[in-house]
């Protein structure tokens, strides 16, 4: 990805929610300003003191390790449906290939012949969604996993509505249906030489599709962000803007290219360690027609995009990845 180099952690702003409270205090308003500034300039931010219990995060990573340690034939008892937009269940290594704003079938086919995304995933939504049911493993295969994953989904949902600035009045209005997605990601270990030769890649350069993403990750590293000030490897809760919010804001807020690479190798290790991460993708209610946000356009900066529903936009993007 052009212009991507390792940088000091200070290049990505830190937004601390310790004094956010109910979102109405002067301190909370200042936190909101800091987050908007980060979204305008970088599109990424570290989140500190989110109120999401670390024990719950650690527990979800342990469930993820147990899930991806199961035999492949067992994981395939909860297969991702053939339709790309039905983003639920297990996807094996090579099933998904990210693309960046490419929708032509011929071009997509050519992309999929290139270095495949060397990852596997398990996708989860809200339990009572009438449009798209979750695809679970049989309970006896991994007892307790379904309850733990659903609980963690709800924990992230509470943070989205209660803590993100504007959540109580603005976000909640457009996010009543919790059209969100919790994804467990596993990047298997592999010989360092296959990454060095370009035979394998973890996730290529892309932007996220929806409103925004909260990312939890282990300490292996590999996430890189394209930025005028470089890129970094994150070791904390990370937030980034998605393409839909960038469009909704008339490009005022920035959806930034990022990728996952094999972490730097000192040449002494023959294997690149496996990596785990857990993104929580936040989306607006799919049937609402979204037009440009107030304050993001005027006579000098007219609207760039036609109104669109969140569902139509996200489905279009997902169908291009499968």
C-alpha positions as CSV (number, residue, x, y, z in Angstrom):
1,X,0.0,0.0,0.0
2,X,1.8,3.2,-1.1
3,X,2.9,5.6,1.6
4,X,2.5,3.0,4.4
5,X,5.4,2.9,6.8
6,X,5.7,2.1,10.5
7,X,5.4,5.1,12.7
8,X,5.3,6.1,16.3
9,X,2.0,5.4,18.2
10,X,1.4,9.2,18.7
11,X,0.3,9.5,15.0
12,X,-3.1,8.0,15.8
13,X,-5.1,10.1,18.3
14,X,-6.2,8.7,21.7
15,X,-9.8,9.4,22.8
16,X,-10.3,8.8,26.5
17,X,-13.9,8.1,27.6
18,X,-13.2,8.1,31.4
19,X,-15.2,11.4,31.9
20,X,-17.8,10.8,29.3
21,X,-20.6,10.0,31.8
22,X,-24.1,10.4,30.2
23,X,-22.7,12.4,27.3
24,X,-24.0,15.8,28.4
25,X,-21.2,17.3,30.5
26,X,-18.6,19.8,29.1
27,X,-16.0,17.0,29.4
28,X,-18.2,14.7,27.3
29,X,-18.7,17.5,24.7
30,X,-14.9,17.9,24.5
31,X,-14.5,14.1,24.0
32,X,-16.9,14.4,21.1
33,X,-14.8,17.2,19.6
34,X,-11.7,15.1,19.9
35,X,-13.3,12.2,18.2
36,X,-14.7,14.3,15.3
37,X,-11.2,15.8,14.8
38,X,-9.7,12.4,14.7
39,X,-12.3,11.2,12.2
40,X,-11.7,14.3,10.0
41,X,-7.9,14.1,9.9
42,X,-7.1,10.4,10.2
43,X,-10.2,8.3,10.2
44,X,-8.8,6.2,13.1
45,X,-8.5,6.6,16.9
46,X,-7.5,4.6,19.9
47,X,-10.3,4.3,22.5
48,X,-9.3,4.2,26.1
49,X,-11.5,3.6,29.2
50,X,-14.5,2.4,27.1
51,X,-16.2,0.7,30.0
52,X,-16.1,-2.6,28.1
53,X,-14.7,-5.0,30.7
54,X,-11.3,-6.4,29.8
55,X,-12.3,-9.7,31.3
56,X,-15.1,-10.0,28.8
57,X,-12.8,-9.1,25.9
58,X,-10.2,-11.7,27.1
59,X,-13.0,-14.2,27.4
60,X,-14.2,-13.6,23.9
61,X,-10.6,-14.1,22.5
62,X,-10.5,-17.4,24.4
63,X,-13.7,-18.5,22.8
64,X,-12.3,-17.5,19.4
65,X,-9.2,-19.6,20.0
66,X,-11.3,-22.6,20.9
67,X,-13.5,-22.1,17.9
68,X,-10.7,-22.0,15.4
69,X,-9.0,-24.9,17.1
70,X,-11.9,-27.2,16.2
71,X,-11.4,-29.5,13.2
72,X,-12.3,-27.9,9.9
73,X,-15.1,-30.4,9.3
74,X,-16.6,-29.3,12.7
75,X,-16.3,-25.6,11.8
76,X,-18.1,-26.2,8.6
77,X,-21.2,-27.3,10.5
78,X,-21.9,-23.6,10.6
79,X,-21.1,-22.6,7.0
80,X,-21.4,-19.0,5.7
81,X,-24.4,-19.0,3.2
82,X,-23.5,-18.7,-0.5
83,X,-24.9,-15.2,-0.8
84,X,-22.2,-12.6,0.1
85,X,-24.7,-10.3,1.9
86,X,-25.7,-13.1,4.3
87,X,-22.7,-12.4,6.5
88,X,-23.2,-15.1,9.1
89,X,-21.4,-18.2,10.2
90,X,-18.0,-19.7,9.3
91,X,-15.9,-18.7,6.3
92,X,-12.7,-20.8,5.6
93,X,-9.3,-19.6,4.4
94,X,-9.6,-18.2,0.9
95,X,-13.4,-17.9,0.9
96,X,-13.4,-14.1,1.1
97,X,-11.3,-11.7,-0.9
98,X,-11.5,-8.0,-0.1
99,X,-11.8,-5.5,-3.0
100,X,-11.7,-1.7,-3.0
101,X,-14.7,-0.2,-4.8
102,X,-14.6,-2.9,-7.6
103,X,-18.0,-4.3,-8.7
104,X,-17.5,-5.5,-12.2
105,X,-17.7,-9.3,-12.3
106,X,-14.7,-9.7,-14.6
107,X,-12.5,-7.4,-12.5
108,X,-13.6,-9.2,-9.3
109,X,-12.7,-12.6,-10.8
110,X,-9.2,-11.3,-11.7
111,X,-8.8,-10.0,-8.1
112,X,-9.7,-13.4,-6.7
113,X,-7.0,-15.1,-8.7
114,X,-4.4,-12.9,-7.0
115,X,-3.0,-13.6,-3.5
116,X,-6.0,-14.7,-1.4
117,X,-6.8,-13.3,2.0
118,X,-5.1,-15.8,4.4
119,X,-7.7,-15.7,7.1
120,X,-10.8,-17.4,8.4
121,X,-13.8,-15.9,10.2
122,X,-17.0,-16.4,12.0
123,X,-19.7,-13.7,11.7
124,X,-22.5,-13.0,14.2
125,X,-25.4,-10.6,14.3
126,X,-28.2,-9.9,16.7
127,X,-30.1,-12.9,17.8
128,X,-33.7,-11.8,16.9
129,X,-33.0,-10.4,13.4
130,X,-36.0,-11.4,11.2
131,X,-34.1,-10.9,8.0
132,X,-31.0,-12.8,8.6
133,X,-30.6,-15.5,11.3
134,X,-27.3,-16.4,12.9
135,X,-25.6,-19.6,11.8
136,X,-24.4,-21.4,14.9
137,X,-22.5,-24.6,15.6
138,X,-24.5,-27.3,17.3
139,X,-24.5,-26.4,21.0
140,X,-22.9,-29.7,22.0
141,X,-19.9,-29.0,19.7
142,X,-18.8,-25.9,21.6
143,X,-21.1,-25.5,24.7
144,X,-21.5,-21.9,25.9
145,X,-20.1,-20.3,22.7
146,X,-23.4,-19.0,21.4
147,X,-24.3,-17.3,24.7
148,X,-20.9,-15.8,25.1
149,X,-20.8,-14.4,21.6
150,X,-24.3,-13.0,21.9
151,X,-23.5,-11.3,25.2
152,X,-20.3,-9.7,23.7
153,X,-22.3,-8.5,20.8
154,X,-24.7,-6.8,23.2
155,X,-21.8,-5.3,25.2
156,X,-20.4,-3.6,22.1
157,X,-23.9,-2.5,21.1
158,X,-24.3,-0.7,24.5
159,X,-21.0,1.1,24.0
160,X,-22.1,2.2,20.5
161,X,-25.4,3.7,21.7
162,X,-24.4,5.0,25.2
163,X,-20.9,6.2,24.8
164,X,-20.2,7.3,21.2
165,X,-20.9,11.0,21.1
166,X,-24.4,11.8,19.8
167,X,-25.5,8.2,20.5
168,X,-28.4,9.0,22.8
169,X,-30.1,11.5,20.3
170,X,-28.6,11.0,16.9
171,X,-27.1,7.5,16.5
172,X,-30.0,5.8,18.2
173,X,-32.5,7.3,15.8
174,X,-30.7,5.6,12.9
175,X,-29.6,2.5,14.7
176,X,-32.7,1.1,16.4
177,X,-32.5,-2.3,14.7
178,X,-28.8,-3.0,15.6
179,X,-27.9,-4.0,12.1
180,X,-24.4,-4.7,13.3
181,X,-21.9,-7.5,12.9
182,X,-19.4,-9.1,15.3
183,X,-16.6,-10.9,13.5
184,X,-14.1,-13.4,15.0
185,X,-11.0,-13.4,12.8
186,X,-8.1,-15.8,12.8
187,X,-5.0,-15.5,10.7
188,X,-3.3,-18.9,10.8
189,X,0.5,-19.2,11.3
190,X,2.5,-19.8,8.2
191,X,6.2,-19.9,7.1
192,X,7.7,-16.4,6.9
193,X,9.0,-17.1,3.4
194,X,5.5,-17.4,1.9
195,X,4.7,-13.9,3.1
196,X,8.0,-12.6,1.9
197,X,7.5,-14.0,-1.6
198,X,3.9,-12.6,-1.7
199,X,2.3,-16.1,-1.9
200,X,0.1,-15.3,1.0
201,X,-1.4,-12.1,2.5
202,X,-3.6,-11.6,5.5
203,X,-6.0,-8.8,4.3
204,X,-5.2,-6.5,1.4
205,X,-5.7,-2.7,1.5
206,X,-9.4,-1.8,2.0
207,X,-11.8,0.5,3.8
208,X,-14.6,-0.8,5.9
209,X,-18.1,-0.5,4.5
210,X,-20.5,0.7,7.2
211,X,-20.7,3.5,9.8
212,X,-17.7,2.6,11.8
213,X,-15.7,-0.3,13.4
214,X,-14.5,-1.0,16.9
215,X,-11.6,-3.4,16.8
216,X,-10.1,-5.6,19.5
217,X,-6.9,-7.4,18.7
218,X,-4.1,-9.5,20.2
219,X,-0.5,-8.4,20.6
220,X,0.8,-10.1,17.4
221,X,0.5,-7.0,15.3
222,X,0.2,-6.4,11.6
223,X,-2.6,-3.8,11.2
224,X,-1.3,-0.9,9.0
225,X,-3.1,2.3,8.2
226,X,-2.6,4.5,5.2
227,X,-2.1,8.1,6.4
228,X,-0.2,11.3,5.6
229,X,1.7,10.6,8.8
230,X,2.3,6.9,8.1
231,X,0.8,3.8,9.7
232,X,1.0,1.9,13.0
233,X,0.4,-1.4,14.7
234,X,-2.3,-1.0,17.3
235,X,-2.3,-2.6,20.7
236,X,-5.6,-1.3,22.1
237,X,-9.2,-0.8,21.2
238,X,-9.3,0.9,17.8
239,X,-12.0,2.8,16.2
240,X,-12.3,3.7,12.5
241,X,-14.8,5.4,10.2
242,X,-16.5,3.3,7.5
243,X,-17.3,4.3,3.9
244,X,-21.0,4.7,4.6
245,X,-20.4,7.4,7.2
246,X,-17.9,9.1,5.0
247,X,-20.5,9.2,2.2
248,X,-23.2,10.3,4.7
249,X,-20.9,13.2,5.9
250,X,-20.2,14.3,2.3
251,X,-16.6,13.2,2.7
252,X,-16.1,15.4,5.8
253,X,-15.2,12.4,7.8
254,X,-12.4,10.1,6.5
255,X,-12.7,6.4,5.8
256,X,-9.1,5.3,5.6
257,X,-7.4,2.5,3.8
258,X,-5.9,-0.2,6.0
259,X,-4.6,-3.7,5.7
260,X,-3.3,-6.6,7.8
261,X,0.2,-7.8,6.9
262,X,2.5,-10.4,8.5
263,X,4.3,-8.5,11.3
264,X,8.0,-7.6,10.8
265,X,10.2,-10.7,11.0
266,X,13.7,-10.4,12.4
267,X,14.9,-13.3,10.2
268,X,15.4,-15.6,13.1
269,X,11.9,-17.1,13.1
270,X,10.8,-19.4,10.3
271,X,7.1,-19.1,11.2
272,X,4.9,-16.1,11.4
273,X,2.6,-16.4,14.5
274,X,-1.1,-16.8,14.2
275,X,-3.2,-13.6,14.9
276,X,-6.6,-13.1,16.4
277,X,-8.8,-10.0,16.2
278,X,-12.5,-9.1,16.8
279,X,-14.0,-6.3,14.9
280,X,-17.5,-5.0,15.6
281,X,-19.0,-3.3,12.6
282,X,-21.7,-0.7,13.2
283,X,-24.4,-0.1,10.5
284,X,-27.4,2.2,10.2
285,X,-30.9,0.6,10.0
286,X,-31.0,-0.9,6.5
287,X,-34.4,0.4,5.4
288,X,-33.8,4.1,6.3
289,X,-33.1,6.4,3.4
290,X,-29.9,8.3,4.3
291,X,-29.2,11.8,2.9
292,X,-26.3,14.1,3.5
293,X,-25.9,15.1,7.2
294,X,-26.9,18.6,8.2
295,X,-23.9,20.9,8.4
296,X,-21.9,18.9,5.8
297,X,-23.0,20.7,2.7
298,X,-23.8,24.2,1.5
299,X,-23.7,26.3,-1.7
300,X,-19.9,26.1,-1.8
301,X,-19.8,22.4,-0.9
302,X,-22.8,20.8,-2.5
303,X,-24.0,17.2,-1.9
304,X,-21.8,14.7,-3.7
305,X,-24.0,11.7,-3.4
306,X,-27.6,10.7,-4.0
307,X,-29.7,9.4,-1.0
308,X,-29.3,5.6,-0.5
309,X,-30.5,3.1,2.1
310,X,-27.9,1.5,4.3
311,X,-29.1,-1.9,3.3
312,X,-28.6,-1.4,-0.4
313,X,-25.2,0.1,0.0
314,X,-23.8,-2.6,2.4
315,X,-25.3,-5.5,0.4
316,X,-23.6,-4.2,-2.7
317,X,-20.2,-4.0,-1.0
318,X,-20.6,-7.5,0.7
319,X,-21.6,-9.2,-2.6
320,X,-18.3,-8.0,-4.1
321,X,-16.2,-9.9,-1.5
322,X,-17.6,-13.4,-2.0
